[in-house]
Amino acid sequence: MRKPKKKSQQKKLAGLGGFWMVKDLKKTESKPILTNPGLIPAHKAELFPIVDGFTSLKDNKETINLPNYFIHNDGTSQNSCTLVAISFKDFGFKMLENWITTFEQAFSPNRQQQQQNHANIVHLNIMEEGFLKMFSGVLKFLIKRNTPEEKHENTLLYSGKVEELKDILRMHNTLCGYVVLVDGTGHVRWMASGRPDEKDLQTMISCAKELLMDGNNSRNSIKNPSPASAAGRVKLSPRIKREKSSKKATRTSRKLSRR
């Protein structure tokens, strides 16, 4: 007798209805994923999930592939990083402001020029709801009008389901905003969610500076995983793993994400 296929995490969560997201944010204080206290080691880092079909506000005709967009082929891959800010709804987008502003201030042009050139910010604006596709043109126009022109190139839009992306990065709660540090080879090295406190911001900047230092991003003795390696989930920090397995942990999204 054929065994029934396991449902994806997104289908399991969808069966609970949208109310669970609001409840989850209240229980987790708007942090479904705790801030990684440090960088994920290079040899344990997963490739950013593969998604094809993003377009930028600067040019909505050319499609963009992830993680290729984050990979540096100009010889700076060993000392570069990208802060990827991800939102699905306006509520989550507003959570990202402090993350982005702090990163911009830390690596602004009046800082060390070399570091500034190798530290980038990319915002992924994802619209999953089917009915929004009918108004995608209007929504893109509004987003473009409300986004400074200098940020158009690195503001990427996507219309459609991204279940694999959400499952791998554990972004089950789409009401929330998420931030990810991706190194110059396209691998996820750090992640956080929700509204940051001062410690969260300091951790983000510290981790970014580590990636910008020569050698910390090196994979000379490690083979770059093939795209197929993105099928696994991003390894969270030991601190998060312990809380996830603890009986006292009350993180709804983590309990639901167990297979």
Secondary structure, DSSP 8 states (H G I E B T S, - for coil): --------HHHHHHTT-THHHHHHHHHTTT-SS---SS---GGG--B---EEEEEESS-SSS-EEETGGG---SS-GGG-EEEEEEESSHHHHHHTHHHHHHHHHHT-TTS-HHHHHHEEEEEEEEE--GGGGGGHHHHHHHHHHTS-GGGSTTEEEEES--HHHHHHHT---TTS-EEEEEETTSBEEEEEESS--HHHHHHHHHHHHHHHSTTTT--TTS----GGGGGS-----HHHHHHHHSTT---HHHHHT--
